[in-house]
Amino acid sequence: MNKKPSPLYRASEWIVDHYRLFFIVFAVLLVFSAVASGWVKVENDVAAYLPADSETRQGLDIMEQEFQTYGSAKILLRGTDADTAAATAEQIRAVDGVDSCTYTMNDAGSALLSVSLADLEGSDTCAQTVQALRDLLDGSGAYIYSAEGYSISDQINGEVRGLLVIVAIILVTVLTFTSSTYAEVPILLITFLAAALINKGTNFVFGTISFVSNAVAILLQLAMSVDYAIIFCNRYKHETLPVREAVIESLAKSITVISSSSLTTIAGLVAMTFMKFGLGRDLGIVLIKAIFISLLTAFLLMPGLLLKLGPAMDKTKHRNFVPKISGIGRLAWRTRRV
């Protein structure tokens, strides 16, 4: 008498048999996410996440109400004299948006020019004025410092892009080294990238997110959910089963394991959302969404990839590059009493 399939097995069978539908769904989601990523509003001011009853927030509010801070810039001229510094200061005063410019000289032949701008700090006008100063002094060897036109979000995003390249190289190297077949690597990479891009593109649902969440969520998502696809892929073995049945069997067995693994991560992220500092809540909800998207990508997209690339996995098997460490295990067992 045949054993009745479990609900998980039947659900897995339906997912595998409708893999083309999920390919279309994820293709649409990826295109939509590429467009929607431009809709995400990013908050660059960390102080915006301070609780209203904190002394720091209250102090900042009073300062904003009682004082007006105008934009400023400092310019360093090295290897110059007083006449050149005076002439440069005169040129700077003529720039539209500059209120005043003074300078001081030191004994080493350097001049420090202090520039006061005509508009309030953080305004678009100040940023345009500072850019005009940079254009004016371009090629003169001057060093310009100003908070105007500077975005910590842009700086972090630039650094994260560099980190992503490094992470991608390390990830491909590790996956290739630890895999049993070369065709596993593109399956895992497609799964990771699809989940990351969809999560980034759907952040617009929160209205505004912090520059921290916008910059580092993709790295944290990869770190927290990379094992979901690896667990599924490692359970896929079809030496004794046809490819379709092997994918269904591995998916049915992986759903419970991967879902259980994700619960501990989600519990930690939920705890972050109770922080008084709003940055914790912001990062927590973005990453909770990232975990759910990673789960859905592993359960709905990856079965189709395994189904289509299963034959390629058979053809690209390679020897195990990971050295055997059974001797360490035997040593640990023999010294267990110690």
N, C-alpha and C positions, 0 to 999 in steps of 0.2 A: 504493500500500500504506500503511495507516494505521500511524503510529508507536505502539508500545506505551507506555501511560502509565507514568511513573516511580512507584516505591513512595511517594514523597512526595505525588504527585498523587492516587494511589489513597487514601492515608490522609486527605488533605484532602477528597476527595470523600465519604468515609465520615463525617467530622466534620460537614460541611455538611448532608448528607442526614439526620443524626440530631440536628439542632440542638434539636429539642423535648426530646429526652432530656437534653441538656446544660443547657437552661433549667431543667428540673426538678431536676437534680443541684445546680446552683448556687443555686437557690432554697432547697433543703434545707440546703445548706452555710451559706448566709447566716443562716437561722433558727437553725441549730445554733450558729454562731459568736456570734450575739447572746446566746444563753444561756451558752455556754462562756466568754465573756469574763469572766463573774463567777467563774469557777473559777481564774483566773490569780492565782497568789500572787506578790506583789511584795516584793522585798528593798529596804528603804530605807537600809540601812547600807552605805556604800561600803567600809568597813573589812572587811566580810565577804568581799570579793573580793581582799584582799591575800594573796599567797603565804605559806604557813605559815613559810617560812624567812626571811622579810623581818624586819629589825630592828623596823620599825614594828609589824608583827603581833605579834611576840614581846613587845614593850614593852606593847602594849595588853592582851595576855593576862595578863601579870604584874600590871598595874594592876587588872584585874578580879578576880584571885585575892587580892591583898593588901589592896585598899581597897574600901570600900563608899561609893558616892556617892548622897546623898539629893537629892531634887528640890528646886528652889528657884525663886523668882520675884523680880523687882524691880518696884516700883511707884513711879511719879513723880507727885506731887501738885504742881501749879503754883498760885501765887497763894494760898497757905494760911499758917497760923500754927502754932505749936507745939501749941496746945491741940487744933486740928482734926486735926493729924497724929497726936497721941497718941490721940484718940478713934477715928480710923480704924484705927490699929494694934490697938487693943483689939477692934474689930469683927472684924478679920482673924484675931486669935488665937482667936476663938470659932468660926471656921469649921472644920468637921470635916475633918481631914486636915492641918491646919496645926500645926507643932511650935512655932515661935516667930516673932516679928516684931519687928524693931527699926527705928528711923528716925533719920535725920540731917537737919538743916535747913541751908540756906545763906543768905547775906545777901540773895538775890534773892527770898526768900519761897517757895522750893520745898522740898519734902520728898521724900527718897528712902527708901522702905520696903524693907527686905530681909526676905524671907519664906523660912523654912526649912520644908520639907514633911516629913511623918512617914514617908513611904514612899520606896523606892529610885527613883532617877532612871529615867525611861522606863516606869514602871508605869502601868497604867490608873487606879489610885487617884490618882496625882499629876495626871494629865490631868483627872480629874473635879474635883479640888480647885481647880486653876487655873481651870477653867470656872466653878466656884462663886464664885471671887474676881471673875471678869469680870462675873458676874451681880450680885454685891454692889455693885460700883463702877460699874455701868452708869449713864450719865447724869451722873456726877460729874466728867467731864473728866480722869480718871486715865489714865495710860499704863502698860500692863502688858507686861512682857517675861518670857517663860519659854520654855524649850525643850520643856516638857511640853505635849503635845497638838498640837505643831507637826509637820507632815509636809512635808518638802521634796518628796516625791513629789506630794502634793496641790497644792503651789504650782506645780511644774513642769507638771503636767497642766493646771492652770488656764491657765497661760501658753500652753501648746501649743494648747489649744482656741481661744484667741484668734488664734494664728498660723495655725491651720487655716482660719479664716474669711478671713484676709488672703490666704493661699495660694489658696484657692478662688476668690476674686474675681480675683486676678491670673491664675490658670490659665484661667478662663472667658474673660477679656479677651484673653489671648494666643492661645488656641485660636480664638476668633472672628475675631481679626485676621489670623491666618495661615492659616485654613482657606479652602477654595474653596466650601464649602457649609455652611449653618447646621446641617444635620442631623448633621454630623460631631461636633459638640460633645457632645450627649447620649450618643452612642455611646462616645466616649472617656471621658466622666465616669463612665458606668455601669461601664465596664471598670476604671477606676482604683479606684472606691469598692468594687466587689466584691472585688478583690484585697486591698485594705487591710483591709477588715472581716474577711475570712476569715483573713488572717494574724494579726490581733489576737486573734481568737477561738480560734485553734488554738495560741496560746502556752502553753496549759496543759500541753501534751505535755512541756514542759521542766521541769515541777514548779514551780520558782521562777525568775523573771527579775528583773533589776535594775530599779529605778525609771527609770533612764536609758533602757534598752531599751523599757520599757513606754510611756514618754512620747514618745520621738523616732522610734521605728521607722516610724511611719506617714509622717512627713515624709521620712525618708531613703529609704523604699521608693518614694515618689512621685518623688523626685529621681533615683533610680537606674534606675527602670524606666518612666518616662513615655514614653520614646522607643519602647518595644516596640509599643504600640498605635498610635502615630503612624506608625511605619514601615509597619505592616500597612495602616492606613487610606490612607496615601498611595499604596500599591501597588494599591489597589482602583480600577480604572478599567474601566468597562464600556461605553464608547462603541461598541465593536465586538463586544461579547459580551453575552449575556443576563446578568441579575444572578447567577443561580446559578453559571454557568460562570466569571464574573468573580471571584466570591468564592473559588471553588476554586483558580483560577489564582493569585490574589494570596496566598492562604494557603500554597500549595505553594512559592511563591517567597520568602515571608517567613520560613518556619520556619528555614531555614538561616541567613539574615542575622541574625535576632533571636537565635537560639541562640548564634551566634558572638559577637554583641555582649554577651550575658550572661556569657560565659565569662571575660572580662577582669574584670568586676565581681565574679564569684564568686571568682576567684583572689585578688583583693585582700581579700575578706572572709575567705577561708580563712587568709590570712596573719595576720589579726587574731586568729584563734582560738589562735595559738601564743604570744600575749602572756603574760608571767608574771602581770601584773595581770588577774585573772579577769574584770574588766568588759569587756575586749576580746573575750574568748572568748564571753561572754554576748551582747554586741551582735552579734558576728560570726555566731553560729548563728541568731539571730532574723532577721537580715537575709538570710542565705542561704536560709532558708525563704521569706522574703518574695519573693525573686527568682524562686524556682521557682513560687510561687503566681501571681506576675504573668505568668510565661511561660504557665502552664496557662490562666489566665484569657484571655489574648490569643489563644491557639490554639483554645480550646474554647468560650468564651462569645461572643467578639467576632464570629466568622463568622455566628452566628445573628442577631446584632444588625444586621450589615451586610445580611444576606439580607432581614430584615424592614423595615429602614429605607432600603434601597437606593433604592426609588422616591421616598421623601421627600428623599433627597440630590439627586436629579435636579431636584426641584421647588424646592429652596431654594438653588440655586447663586447666588453673588453675585460681584461683581467683586473682583479681587485688591486687597486693602488694603495689601499690602506694597509699598513703593516700589521701583522698579527701580534697581539699583545697578550696572548694566553698565558705567557710566563708570569706576567704581572698579576694576573688573576690567581694563578696557582700560589704565588708568593703571598698574596693577600689572604688566601684561604688558610695556608699553613701558619700564618702569624696572627690569625684572628683572635686567639686568646690574649696575646700581647696587646 
